[in-house]
Amino acid sequence: MKISEILKKKATISFEVFPPKNKDGDISSIYHTIERLADLSPDFISVTYGAGGSSKGKTVEIAKMIKDRYGIESVAHLSCITSTREDILKECESLKEAGIDNILALRGDYPSGDQAFDADAMEFHYASELDYFIREHFPGQFCLSGACYPETHQEADGFKNDLQALKKKVDAGAEYLVCQIFFDNKYYYRLVREARKIGIQVPILAGIMPITNAKSLIRMTRMCGCSIPYQLSTMIEAHYDNPAVMQEIGINYAAQQMIDLITNGVDGIHIYTMNRPEIAESIFRNIPNVLKELNHHD
Ligand code: FAD
């Protein structure tokens, strides 16, 4: 089922997982993760593609398994910056064959440390070009979605230009958007408000990552360019060397963010699980009744 059809009826709650980074390509460790996440009955689970060095080849396999084995709708991420048109045709054919209806179409990051890499020489330059290409070659086959950046994409020349680029992505066929991680909901509200003003009407799902240790928080903020509110940084500074307290802070902070978003009528919440189902389970245990409210707003 296409996620756009689900979003017409309700605000969604979804999870993101990544293919395990094993040298031998063994993905069995993800089964247990998916099984536990599936027990929380998300509207969909998305699977990353080559992000952070994870294996590209396993995205289709895992997305298929989520759908076939657990009956949960899945979304396959697909990035294009290092791909040829032929590569993308092949990827889309295998997604079609696997029965996957949903693609999160991305440009991807430039390969780090590759001095010879020439972005201009590549066949795809922006995610919107991937959207057009997929729509042209697989009309009506997939529900396409795109990434968006409440605190502005790191390469963009300011928030307004990034928003105009986002509009191009939606015009090219992205039927909903998924936010980069943010820790201050104000950025999400600004993005939604300003996006609506320039005619972006598709659902915008908030991206939440429960941070459970200081190291991963620093890594994430470097990677994504998201800021850390004073209140959160103070708590981390005080407790960074106590893993149990850090975990409680991360789970409760994410739960608070979600309560605020749900209260304000968010289109959906996408939780970056980092393949740790116990964290998503803790959040769900913390706010079961608030989560039920997700679909009760007008
Ligand atoms: P684009 O939308 O193409 O934007 C890239 C930059 O170009 C932006 O600065 C934008 O402002 C600018 N731009 C876009 N279009 C135009 C235009 N027409 N003219 C001028 N400027 C333009 N990476 C992975 O490798 N694998 C994953 O699975 C993955 N999953 C992700 C999931 C989410 C929800 C998010 C938020 C990010 C994910 N990423 C993933 C990271 C993503 O690939 C990077 O953030 C990448 O740098 C940008 O990808 P994009 O699709 O947003 O690019």
py3Dmol code that shows the C-alpha trace and the ligand (Angstrom):
import py3Dmol

protein = """\
ATOM      1  CA  MET A   1       0.000   0.000   0.000  1.00  0.00           C
ATOM      2  CA  LYS A   2       1.182   3.490  -0.764  1.00  0.00           C
ATOM      3  CA  ILE A   3       2.028   5.612   2.287  1.00  0.00           C
ATOM      4  CA  SER A   4       0.253   8.567   0.638  1.00  0.00           C
ATOM      5  CA  GLU A   5      -2.994   6.562   0.947  1.00  0.00           C
ATOM      6  CA  ILE A   6      -2.402   5.968   4.673  1.00  0.00           C
ATOM      7  CA  LEU A   7      -1.590   9.671   5.191  1.00  0.00           C
ATOM      8  CA  LYS A   8      -4.920  10.668   3.645  1.00  0.00           C
ATOM      9  CA  LYS A   9      -6.652   8.917   6.539  1.00  0.00           C
ATOM     10  CA  LYS A  10      -4.420   9.504   9.559  1.00  0.00           C
ATOM     11  CA  ALA A  11      -1.275  10.943  11.071  1.00  0.00           C
ATOM     12  CA  THR A  12       1.319   8.190  10.993  1.00  0.00           C
ATOM     13  CA  ILE A  13       3.870   6.783  13.388  1.00  0.00           C
ATOM     14  CA  SER A  14       6.822   5.136  11.684  1.00  0.00           C
ATOM     15  CA  PHE A  15      10.314   3.794  12.319  1.00  0.00           C
ATOM     16  CA  GLU A  16      13.594   3.896  10.443  1.00  0.00           C
ATOM     17  CA  VAL A  17      16.104   1.039  10.481  1.00  0.00           C
ATOM     18  CA  PHE A  18      19.394   0.492   8.654  1.00  0.00           C
ATOM     19  CA  PRO A  19      20.798  -2.741   7.175  1.00  0.00           C
ATOM     20  CA  PRO A  20      23.266  -4.302   9.643  1.00  0.00           C
ATOM     21  CA  LYS A  21      26.861  -3.447   8.830  1.00  0.00           C
ATOM     22  CA  ASN A  22      28.304  -6.960   8.639  1.00  0.00           C
ATOM     23  CA  LYS A  23      31.262  -7.733   6.419  1.00  0.00           C
ATOM     24  CA  ASP A  24      29.749 -11.068   5.392  1.00  0.00           C
ATOM     25  CA  GLY A  25      26.411  -9.465   4.412  1.00  0.00           C
ATOM     26  CA  ASP A  26      24.493 -11.410   7.069  1.00  0.00           C
ATOM     27  CA  ILE A  27      21.291  -9.530   7.947  1.00  0.00           C
ATOM     28  CA  SER A  28      19.844 -11.991  10.441  1.00  0.00           C
ATOM     29  CA  SER A  29      20.435  -9.595  13.356  1.00  0.00           C
ATOM     30  CA  ILE A  30      17.779  -7.270  11.917  1.00  0.00           C
ATOM     31  CA  TYR A  31      15.013  -9.885  12.245  1.00  0.00           C
ATOM     32  CA  HIS A  32      14.837  -9.552  15.998  1.00  0.00           C
ATOM     33  CA  THR A  33      14.798  -5.731  15.709  1.00  0.00           C
ATOM     34  CA  ILE A  34      11.966  -5.763  13.163  1.00  0.00           C
ATOM     35  CA  GLU A  35       9.995  -8.316  15.144  1.00  0.00           C
ATOM     36  CA  ARG A  36      10.008  -6.077  18.224  1.00  0.00           C
ATOM     37  CA  LEU A  37       9.285  -2.910  16.251  1.00  0.00           C
ATOM     38  CA  ALA A  38       6.415  -4.674  14.457  1.00  0.00           C
ATOM     39  CA  ASP A  39       4.855  -5.451  17.862  1.00  0.00           C
ATOM     40  CA  LEU A  40       4.430  -1.682  18.312  1.00  0.00           C
ATOM     41  CA  SER A  41       2.187  -1.638  15.177  1.00  0.00           C
ATOM     42  CA  PRO A  42       3.802   1.254  13.292  1.00  0.00           C
ATOM     43  CA  ASP A  43       2.159   2.511  10.088  1.00  0.00           C
ATOM     44  CA  PHE A  44       5.387   1.790   8.236  1.00  0.00           C
ATOM     45  CA  ILE A  45       9.073   1.021   8.648  1.00  0.00           C
ATOM     46  CA  SER A  46      11.659   2.582   6.340  1.00  0.00           C
ATOM     47  CA  VAL A  47      15.033   1.059   5.481  1.00  0.00           C
ATOM     48  CA  THR A  48      18.057   3.227   4.706  1.00  0.00           C
ATOM     49  CA  TYR A  49      20.214   2.832   1.613  1.00  0.00           C
ATOM     50  CA  GLY A  50      23.975   2.984   1.926  1.00  0.00           C
ATOM     51  CA  ALA A  51      23.749   5.555   4.739  1.00  0.00           C
ATOM     52  CA  GLY A  52      26.740   5.643   7.094  1.00  0.00           C
ATOM     53  CA  GLY A  53      28.461   2.890   5.115  1.00  0.00           C
ATOM     54  CA  SER A  54      25.620   0.352   5.391  1.00  0.00           C
ATOM     55  CA  SER A  55      25.193  -2.159   2.606  1.00  0.00           C
ATOM     56  CA  LYS A  56      23.072  -0.867  -0.315  1.00  0.00           C
ATOM     57  CA  GLY A  57      22.203  -4.320  -1.548  1.00  0.00           C
ATOM     58  CA  LYS A  58      20.265  -5.283   1.551  1.00  0.00           C
ATOM     59  CA  THR A  59      17.675  -2.497   1.519  1.00  0.00           C
ATOM     60  CA  VAL A  60      15.297  -4.281  -0.862  1.00  0.00           C
ATOM     61  CA  GLU A  61      15.649  -7.594   0.967  1.00  0.00           C
ATOM     62  CA  ILE A  62      14.869  -6.049   4.360  1.00  0.00           C
ATOM     63  CA  ALA A  63      11.997  -3.902   3.038  1.00  0.00           C
ATOM     64  CA  LYS A  64      10.480  -7.033   1.475  1.00  0.00           C
ATOM     65  CA  MET A  65      10.888  -9.006   4.680  1.00  0.00           C
ATOM     66  CA  ILE A  66       9.156  -6.278   6.730  1.00  0.00           C
ATOM     67  CA  LYS A  67       6.163  -6.462   4.384  1.00  0.00           C
ATOM     68  CA  ASP A  68       5.946 -10.189   3.753  1.00  0.00           C
ATOM     69  CA  ARG A  69       6.859 -11.563   7.153  1.00  0.00           C
ATOM     70  CA  TYR A  70       5.357  -8.957   9.475  1.00  0.00           C
ATOM     71  CA  GLY A  71       2.604  -7.431   7.341  1.00  0.00           C
ATOM     72  CA  ILE A  72       3.934  -3.919   8.008  1.00  0.00           C
ATOM     73  CA  GLU A  73       4.152  -1.465   5.112  1.00  0.00           C
ATOM     74  CA  SER A  74       7.745  -0.634   4.179  1.00  0.00           C
ATOM     75  CA  VAL A  75       9.603   2.201   2.496  1.00  0.00           C
ATOM     76  CA  ALA A  76      12.923   1.660   0.709  1.00  0.00           C
ATOM     77  CA  HIS A  77      15.331   4.598   0.739  1.00  0.00           C
ATOM     78  CA  LEU A  78      17.142   5.122  -2.559  1.00  0.00           C
ATOM     79  CA  SER A  79      19.962   7.601  -3.163  1.00  0.00           C
ATOM     80  CA  CYS A  80      21.255   8.615  -6.587  1.00  0.00           C
ATOM     81  CA  ILE A  81      24.379  10.783  -6.393  1.00  0.00           C
ATOM     82  CA  THR A  82      26.831   8.000  -7.236  1.00  0.00           C
ATOM     83  CA  SER A  83      24.422   6.046  -9.463  1.00  0.00           C
ATOM     84  CA  THR A  84      23.934   5.920 -13.197  1.00  0.00           C
ATOM     85  CA  ARG A  85      20.472   5.922 -14.794  1.00  0.00           C
ATOM     86  CA  GLU A  86      20.973   2.236 -15.486  1.00  0.00           C
ATOM     87  CA  ASP A  87      21.721   1.550 -11.801  1.00  0.00           C
ATOM     88  CA  ILE A  88      18.505   3.322 -10.792  1.00  0.00           C
ATOM     89  CA  LEU A  89      16.464   1.402 -13.369  1.00  0.00           C
ATOM     90  CA  LYS A  90      17.831  -1.850 -11.943  1.00  0.00           C
ATOM     91  CA  GLU A  91      17.121  -0.811  -8.343  1.00  0.00           C
ATOM     92  CA  CYS A  92      13.569   0.191  -9.217  1.00  0.00           C
ATOM     93  CA  GLU A  93      12.984  -3.057 -11.121  1.00  0.00           C
ATOM     94  CA  SER A  94      14.063  -5.068  -8.079  1.00  0.00           C
ATOM     95  CA  LEU A  95      11.837  -2.957  -5.808  1.00  0.00           C
ATOM     96  CA  LYS A  96       8.911  -3.547  -8.142  1.00  0.00           C
ATOM     97  CA  GLU A  97       9.628  -7.266  -8.257  1.00  0.00           C
ATOM     98  CA  ALA A  98       9.822  -7.372  -4.446  1.00  0.00           C
ATOM     99  CA  GLY A  99       6.380  -5.720  -4.212  1.00  0.00           C
ATOM    100  CA  ILE A 100       7.664  -2.531  -2.549  1.00  0.00           C
ATOM    101  CA  ASP A 101       5.312   0.395  -3.200  1.00  0.00           C
ATOM    102  CA  ASN A 102       7.212   3.216  -1.485  1.00  0.00           C
ATOM    103  CA  ILE A 103      10.545   4.917  -2.147  1.00  0.00           C
ATOM    104  CA  LEU A 104      12.195   7.690  -0.147  1.00  0.00           C
ATOM    105  CA  ALA A 105      14.071   9.316  -3.045  1.00  0.00           C
ATOM    106  CA  LEU A 106      17.332  10.963  -1.976  1.00  0.00           C
ATOM    107  CA  ARG A 107      20.336  12.574  -3.505  1.00  0.00           C
ATOM    108  CA  GLY A 108      22.671  11.064  -0.872  1.00  0.00           C
ATOM    109  CA  ASP A 109      25.800  12.606   0.588  1.00  0.00           C
ATOM    110  CA  TYR A 110      28.905  13.200  -1.531  1.00  0.00           C
ATOM    111  CA  PRO A 111      31.408  10.386  -0.899  1.00  0.00           C
ATOM    112  CA  SER A 112      33.655  11.607   1.905  1.00  0.00           C
ATOM    113  CA  GLY A 113      37.400  11.599   1.383  1.00  0.00           C
ATOM    114  CA  ASP A 114      37.143  10.940  -2.375  1.00  0.00           C
ATOM    115  CA  GLN A 115      39.162  13.842  -3.822  1.00  0.00           C
ATOM    116  CA  ALA A 116      38.494  12.718  -7.390  1.00  0.00           C
ATOM    117  CA  PHE A 117      34.707  12.806  -6.960  1.00  0.00           C
ATOM    118  CA  ASP A 118      33.145  15.306  -9.356  1.00  0.00           C
ATOM    119  CA  ALA A 119      29.471  15.950  -8.557  1.00  0.00           C
ATOM    120  CA  ASP A 120      28.921  17.831 -11.824  1.00  0.00           C
ATOM    121  CA  ALA A 121      29.984  14.807 -13.823  1.00  0.00           C
ATOM    122  CA  MET A 122      27.374  12.570 -12.206  1.00  0.00           C
ATOM    123  CA  GLU A 123      24.119  11.609 -13.937  1.00  0.00           C
ATOM    124  CA  PHE A 124      21.928  12.773 -11.030  1.00  0.00           C
ATOM    125  CA  HIS A 125      22.536  16.001  -9.090  1.00  0.00           C
ATOM    126  CA  TYR A 126      19.432  16.450  -6.936  1.00  0.00           C
ATOM    127  CA  ALA A 127      16.754  14.245  -5.421  1.00  0.00           C
ATOM    128  CA  SER A 128      14.155  15.978  -7.609  1.00  0.00           C
ATOM    129  CA  GLU A 129      15.900  14.575 -10.711  1.00  0.00           C
ATOM    130  CA  LEU A 130      15.527  11.102  -9.224  1.00  0.00           C
ATOM    131  CA  ASP A 131      11.809  11.756  -8.634  1.00  0.00           C
ATOM    132  CA  TYR A 132      11.315  12.811 -12.271  1.00  0.00           C
ATOM    133  CA  PHE A 133      13.303   9.844 -13.527  1.00  0.00           C
ATOM    134  CA  ILE A 134      11.345   7.291 -11.484  1.00  0.00           C
ATOM    135  CA  ARG A 135       8.030   8.838 -12.432  1.00  0.00           C
ATOM    136  CA  GLU A 136       8.979   8.814 -16.089  1.00  0.00           C
ATOM    137  CA  HIS A 137      10.106   5.183 -16.127  1.00  0.00           C
ATOM    138  CA  PHE A 138       7.667   3.714 -13.583  1.00  0.00           C
ATOM    139  CA  PRO A 139       4.530   5.861 -13.884  1.00  0.00           C
ATOM    140  CA  GLY A 140       2.116   5.293 -10.987  1.00  0.00           C
ATOM    141  CA  GLN A 141       4.198   2.404  -9.638  1.00  0.00           C
ATOM    142  CA  PHE A 142       5.695   3.950  -6.503  1.00  0.00           C
ATOM    143  CA  CYS A 143       4.706   6.481  -3.865  1.00  0.00           C
ATOM    144  CA  LEU A 144       7.706   8.819  -3.717  1.00  0.00           C
ATOM    145  CA  SER A 145       8.760  10.830  -0.691  1.00  0.00           C
ATOM    146  CA  GLY A 146      11.613  13.214   0.042  1.00  0.00           C
ATOM    147  CA  ALA A 147      13.839  14.433   2.860  1.00  0.00           C
ATOM    148  CA  CYS A 148      13.481  17.896   4.397  1.00  0.00           C
ATOM    149  CA  TYR A 149      15.560  19.922   6.817  1.00  0.00           C
ATOM    150  CA  PRO A 150      13.946  21.986   9.597  1.00  0.00           C
ATOM    151  CA  GLU A 151      17.326  23.590  10.355  1.00  0.00           C
ATOM    152  CA  THR A 152      18.299  23.894   6.666  1.00  0.00           C
ATOM    153  CA  HIS A 153      20.397  21.424   4.655  1.00  0.00           C
ATOM    154  CA  GLN A 154      24.098  21.928   5.371  1.00  0.00           C
ATOM    155  CA  GLU A 155      25.003  22.778   1.761  1.00  0.00           C
ATOM    156  CA  ALA A 156      22.085  25.133   1.192  1.00  0.00           C
ATOM    157  CA  ASP A 157      22.510  28.852   0.833  1.00  0.00           C
ATOM    158  CA  GLY A 158      20.027  29.717   3.576  1.00  0.00           C
ATOM    159  CA  PHE A 159      16.626  28.490   4.745  1.00  0.00           C
ATOM    160  CA  LYS A 160      14.616  30.222   1.992  1.00  0.00           C
ATOM    161  CA  ASN A 161      16.678  28.729  -0.856  1.00  0.00           C
ATOM    162  CA  ASP A 162      16.490  25.294   0.747  1.00  0.00           C
ATOM    163  CA  LEU A 163      12.714  25.674   0.940  1.00  0.00           C
ATOM    164  CA  GLN A 164      12.532  26.589  -2.751  1.00  0.00           C
ATOM    165  CA  ALA A 165      14.591  23.462  -3.511  1.00  0.00           C
ATOM    166  CA  LEU A 166      12.116  21.484  -1.398  1.00  0.00           C
ATOM    167  CA  LYS A 167       9.247  22.860  -3.470  1.00  0.00           C
ATOM    168  CA  LYS A 168      11.004  21.571  -6.610  1.00  0.00           C
ATOM    169  CA  LYS A 169      11.205  18.140  -5.018  1.00  0.00           C
ATOM    170  CA  VAL A 170       7.483  18.151  -4.267  1.00  0.00           C
ATOM    171  CA  ASP A 171       6.695  19.441  -7.781  1.00  0.00           C
ATOM    172  CA  ALA A 172       8.800  16.554  -9.101  1.00  0.00           C
ATOM    173  CA  GLY A 173       6.571  14.028  -7.352  1.00  0.00           C
ATOM    174  CA  ALA A 174       7.390  13.692  -3.618  1.00  0.00           C
ATOM    175  CA  GLU A 175       4.012  12.972  -2.030  1.00  0.00           C
ATOM    176  CA  TYR A 176       5.151  13.469   1.556  1.00  0.00           C
ATOM    177  CA  LEU A 177       8.296  14.621   3.320  1.00  0.00           C
ATOM    178  CA  VAL A 178      10.321  13.205   6.193  1.00  0.00           C
ATOM    179  CA  CYS A 179      12.294  15.568   8.409  1.00  0.00           C
ATOM    180  CA  GLN A 180      15.891  15.385   9.393  1.00  0.00           C
ATOM    181  CA  ILE A 181      16.345  14.970  13.166  1.00  0.00           C
ATOM    182  CA  PHE A 182      15.653  18.027  15.282  1.00  0.00           C
ATOM    183  CA  PHE A 183      15.659  18.546  19.037  1.00  0.00           C
ATOM    184  CA  ASP A 184      13.809  21.845  19.090  1.00  0.00           C
ATOM    185  CA  ASN A 185      10.248  21.600  17.768  1.00  0.00           C
ATOM    186  CA  LYS A 186      10.249  25.287  16.862  1.00  0.00           C
ATOM    187  CA  TYR A 187      12.278  24.434  13.742  1.00  0.00           C
ATOM    188  CA  TYR A 188       9.658  21.915  12.650  1.00  0.00           C
ATOM    189  CA  TYR A 189       6.822  24.414  13.126  1.00  0.00           C
ATOM    190  CA  ARG A 190       8.752  27.045  11.156  1.00  0.00           C
ATOM    191  CA  LEU A 191       9.375  24.604   8.299  1.00  0.00           C
ATOM    192  CA  VAL A 192       5.705  23.605   8.100  1.00  0.00           C
ATOM    193  CA  ARG A 193       4.506  27.220   8.316  1.00  0.00           C
ATOM    194  CA  GLU A 194       6.899  28.516   5.649  1.00  0.00           C
ATOM    195  CA  ALA A 195       6.407  25.470   3.405  1.00  0.00           C
ATOM    196  CA  ARG A 196       2.625  26.005   3.397  1.00  0.00           C
ATOM    197  CA  LYS A 197       3.156  29.674   2.498  1.00  0.00           C
ATOM    198  CA  ILE A 198       4.969  28.737  -0.742  1.00  0.00           C
ATOM    199  CA  GLY A 199       2.441  26.083  -1.683  1.00  0.00           C
ATOM    200  CA  ILE A 200       3.994  22.890  -0.321  1.00  0.00           C
ATOM    201  CA  GLN A 201       0.846  21.097   0.808  1.00  0.00           C
ATOM    202  CA  VAL A 202       2.066  17.501   1.264  1.00  0.00           C
ATOM    203  CA  PRO A 203       2.289  15.929   4.754  1.00  0.00           C
ATOM    204  CA  ILE A 204       5.541  16.683   6.609  1.00  0.00           C
ATOM    205  CA  LEU A 205       6.565  13.981   9.088  1.00  0.00           C
ATOM    206  CA  ALA A 206       8.635  15.024  12.104  1.00  0.00           C
ATOM    207  CA  GLY A 207      11.952  13.204  12.611  1.00  0.00           C
ATOM    208  CA  ILE A 208      12.653  12.170  16.188  1.00  0.00           C
ATOM    209  CA  MET A 209      15.788  10.492  17.446  1.00  0.00           C
ATOM    210  CA  PRO A 210      15.958   9.462  21.101  1.00  0.00           C
ATOM    211  CA  ILE A 211      19.520  10.238  22.092  1.00  0.00           C
ATOM    212  CA  THR A 212      20.817   7.827  24.682  1.00  0.00           C
ATOM    213  CA  ASN A 213      24.478   8.721  24.917  1.00  0.00           C
ATOM    214  CA  ALA A 214      26.555  11.855  24.544  1.00  0.00           C
ATOM    215  CA  LYS A 215      28.887  10.373  21.914  1.00  0.00           C
ATOM    216  CA  SER A 216      26.119   9.564  19.453  1.00  0.00           C
ATOM    217  CA  LEU A 217      24.550  12.965  20.053  1.00  0.00           C
ATOM    218  CA  ILE A 218      27.771  14.729  19.073  1.00  0.00           C
ATOM    219  CA  ARG A 219      28.162  12.467  16.016  1.00  0.00           C
ATOM    220  CA  MET A 220      24.578  13.134  14.961  1.00  0.00           C
ATOM    221  CA  THR A 221      24.744  16.881  15.360  1.00  0.00           C
ATOM    222  CA  ARG A 222      27.943  16.936  13.275  1.00  0.00           C
ATOM    223  CA  MET A 223      26.391  14.768  10.578  1.00  0.00           C
ATOM    224  CA  CYS A 224      23.012  16.499  10.445  1.00  0.00           C
ATOM    225  CA  GLY A 225      23.847  20.015  11.565  1.00  0.00           C
ATOM    226  CA  CYS A 226      21.010  20.071  14.096  1.00  0.00           C
ATOM    227  CA  SER A 227      21.292  22.270  17.160  1.00  0.00           C
ATOM    228  CA  ILE A 228      20.958  21.209  20.782  1.00  0.00           C
ATOM    229  CA  PRO A 229      18.681  23.298  22.973  1.00  0.00           C
ATOM    230  CA  TYR A 230      20.224  24.684  26.154  1.00  0.00           C
ATOM    231  CA  GLN A 231      17.985  22.568  28.399  1.00  0.00           C
ATOM    232  CA  LEU A 232      19.092  19.330  26.715  1.00  0.00           C
ATOM    233  CA  SER A 233      22.780  20.250  26.599  1.00  0.00           C
ATOM    234  CA  THR A 234      22.719  21.092  30.325  1.00  0.00           C
ATOM    235  CA  MET A 235      21.281  17.687  31.177  1.00  0.00           C
ATOM    236  CA  ILE A 236      23.839  15.944  28.979  1.00  0.00           C
ATOM    237  CA  GLU A 237      26.731  17.885  30.496  1.00  0.00           C
ATOM    238  CA  ALA A 238      25.638  16.863  33.967  1.00  0.00           C
ATOM    239  CA  HIS A 239      25.024  13.176  33.235  1.00  0.00           C
ATOM    240  CA  TYR A 240      27.070  12.192  30.160  1.00  0.00           C
ATOM    241  CA  ASP A 241      29.114   9.633  32.143  1.00  0.00           C
ATOM    242  CA  ASN A 242      26.076   7.842  33.551  1.00  0.00           C
ATOM    243  CA  PRO A 243      24.610   5.652  30.761  1.00  0.00           C
ATOM    244  CA  ALA A 244      21.455   4.750  32.688  1.00  0.00           C
ATOM    245  CA  VAL A 245      20.594   8.401  33.376  1.00  0.00           C
ATOM    246  CA  MET A 246      21.486   9.382  29.796  1.00  0.00           C
ATOM    247  CA  GLN A 247      19.075   6.757  28.501  1.00  0.00           C
ATOM    248  CA  GLU A 248      16.267   8.111  30.681  1.00  0.00           C
ATOM    249  CA  ILE A 249      16.998  11.647  29.516  1.00  0.00           C
ATOM    250  CA  GLY A 250      16.943  10.625  25.839  1.00  0.00           C
ATOM    251  CA  ILE A 251      13.713   8.670  26.093  1.00  0.00           C
ATOM    252  CA  ASN A 252      11.920  11.313  28.132  1.00  0.00           C
ATOM    253  CA  TYR A 253      13.142  14.164  25.953  1.00  0.00           C
ATOM    254  CA  ALA A 254      11.911  12.404  22.805  1.00  0.00           C
ATOM    255  CA  ALA A 255       8.586  11.631  24.522  1.00  0.00           C
ATOM    256  CA  GLN A 256       8.179  15.317  25.463  1.00  0.00           C
ATOM    257  CA  GLN A 257       8.917  16.389  21.898  1.00  0.00           C
ATOM    258  CA  MET A 258       6.302  13.929  20.658  1.00  0.00           C
ATOM    259  CA  ILE A 259       3.651  15.126  23.132  1.00  0.00           C
ATOM    260  CA  ASP A 260       4.181  18.695  21.939  1.00  0.00           C
ATOM    261  CA  LEU A 261       4.069  17.680  18.252  1.00  0.00           C
ATOM    262  CA  ILE A 262       0.928  15.600  18.693  1.00  0.00           C
ATOM    263  CA  THR A 263      -0.748  18.403  20.651  1.00  0.00           C
ATOM    264  CA  ASN A 264      -0.019  20.713  17.737  1.00  0.00           C
ATOM    265  CA  GLY A 265      -1.452  18.398  15.094  1.00  0.00           C
ATOM    266  CA  VAL A 266       1.694  16.943  13.520  1.00  0.00           C
ATOM    267  CA  ASP A 267       1.194  15.064  10.200  1.00  0.00           C
ATOM    268  CA  GLY A 268       3.192  12.106  11.461  1.00  0.00           C
ATOM    269  CA  ILE A 269       6.220  11.121  13.534  1.00  0.00           C
ATOM    270  CA  HIS A 270       9.158   9.171  12.136  1.00  0.00           C
ATOM    271  CA  ILE A 271      11.408   7.671  14.816  1.00  0.00           C
ATOM    272  CA  TYR A 272      15.047   7.033  13.967  1.00  0.00           C
ATOM    273  CA  THR A 273      15.422   3.799  15.963  1.00  0.00           C
ATOM    274  CA  MET A 274      19.153   3.197  15.338  1.00  0.00           C
ATOM    275  CA  ASN A 275      18.106  -0.493  15.279  1.00  0.00           C
ATOM    276  CA  ARG A 276      17.446  -0.350  19.032  1.00  0.00           C
ATOM    277  CA  PRO A 277      13.841  -1.480  19.505  1.00  0.00           C
ATOM    278  CA  GLU A 278      14.070  -1.196  23.298  1.00  0.00           C
ATOM    279  CA  ILE A 279      14.282   2.598  22.976  1.00  0.00           C
ATOM    280  CA  ALA A 280      11.129   2.822  20.835  1.00  0.00           C
ATOM    281  CA  GLU A 281       9.416   0.424  23.267  1.00  0.00           C
ATOM    282  CA  SER A 282      10.304   2.664  26.221  1.00  0.00           C
ATOM    283  CA  ILE A 283       8.853   5.722  24.506  1.00  0.00           C
ATOM    284  CA  PHE A 284       5.659   3.842  23.694  1.00  0.00           C
ATOM    285  CA  ARG A 285       5.421   2.701  27.335  1.00  0.00           C
ATOM    286  CA  ASN A 286       5.887   6.310  28.507  1.00  0.00           C
ATOM    287  CA  ILE A 287       3.132   7.886  26.427  1.00  0.00           C
ATOM    288  CA  PRO A 288       0.643   5.196  25.314  1.00  0.00           C
ATOM    289  CA  ASN A 289      -2.406   7.427  25.647  1.00  0.00           C
ATOM    290  CA  VAL A 290      -0.805  10.422  23.978  1.00  0.00           C
ATOM    291  CA  LEU A 291       0.083   8.196  21.024  1.00  0.00           C
ATOM    292  CA  LYS A 292      -3.561   7.192  20.731  1.00  0.00           C
ATOM    293  CA  GLU A 293      -4.359  10.911  20.395  1.00  0.00           C
ATOM    294  CA  LEU A 294      -2.143  11.077  17.298  1.00  0.00           C
ATOM    295  CA  ASN A 295      -5.095  10.368  15.070  1.00  0.00           C
ATOM    296  CA  HIS A 296      -7.741  12.282  16.944  1.00  0.00           C
ATOM    297  CA  HIS A 297      -6.927  15.802  15.866  1.00  0.00           C
ATOM    298  CA  ASP A 298      -8.857  17.468  13.029  1.00  0.00           C
TER     299      ASP A 298
END
"""
ligand_1 = """\
53
FAD
P 18.417 17.256 -2.324
O 16.969 17.414 -2.093
O 18.852 17.029 -3.722
O 19.158 18.550 -1.723
C 20.572 18.596 -1.615
C 21.041 20.042 -1.596
O 20.816 20.641 -2.861
C 20.281 20.945 -0.610
O 21.208 21.868 -0.094
C 19.224 21.639 -1.464
O 18.899 22.930 -0.947
C 19.946 21.763 -2.792
N 19.049 21.636 -3.953
C 18.138 20.661 -4.152
N 17.537 20.828 -5.351
C 18.083 21.927 -5.919
C 17.891 22.610 -7.147
N 17.011 22.153 -8.037
N 18.656 23.714 -7.388
C 19.562 24.158 -6.486
N 19.788 23.552 -5.300
C 19.056 22.446 -5.008
N 21.408 9.313 2.906
C 21.742 8.095 2.399
O 22.800 7.954 1.793
N 20.920 7.011 2.581
C 19.744 7.095 3.233
O 19.036 6.099 3.378
C 19.344 8.366 3.762
N 18.155 8.522 4.390
C 17.759 9.764 4.798
C 16.501 9.920 5.379
C 16.059 11.165 5.809
C 14.689 11.317 6.401
C 16.920 12.298 5.683
C 16.469 13.642 6.180
C 18.181 12.158 5.121
C 18.607 10.900 4.660
N 19.860 10.706 4.060
C 20.224 9.478 3.569
C 20.808 11.821 3.944
C 20.675 12.594 2.611
O 21.067 11.772 1.543
C 21.582 13.827 2.712
O 21.055 14.740 3.643
C 21.954 14.497 1.398
O 23.021 15.408 1.672
C 20.827 15.314 0.751
O 19.871 14.496 0.225
P 18.481 15.103 -0.328
O 17.748 14.005 -0.947
O 17.806 15.909 0.709
O 19.062 16.095 -1.462
"""
view = py3Dmol.view(width=600, height=400)
view.addModel(protein, "pdb")
view.setStyle({"model": 0}, {"cartoon": {"style": "trace"}})
view.addModel(ligand_1, "xyz")
view.setStyle({"model": 1}, {"stick": {}})
view.zoomTo()
view.show()
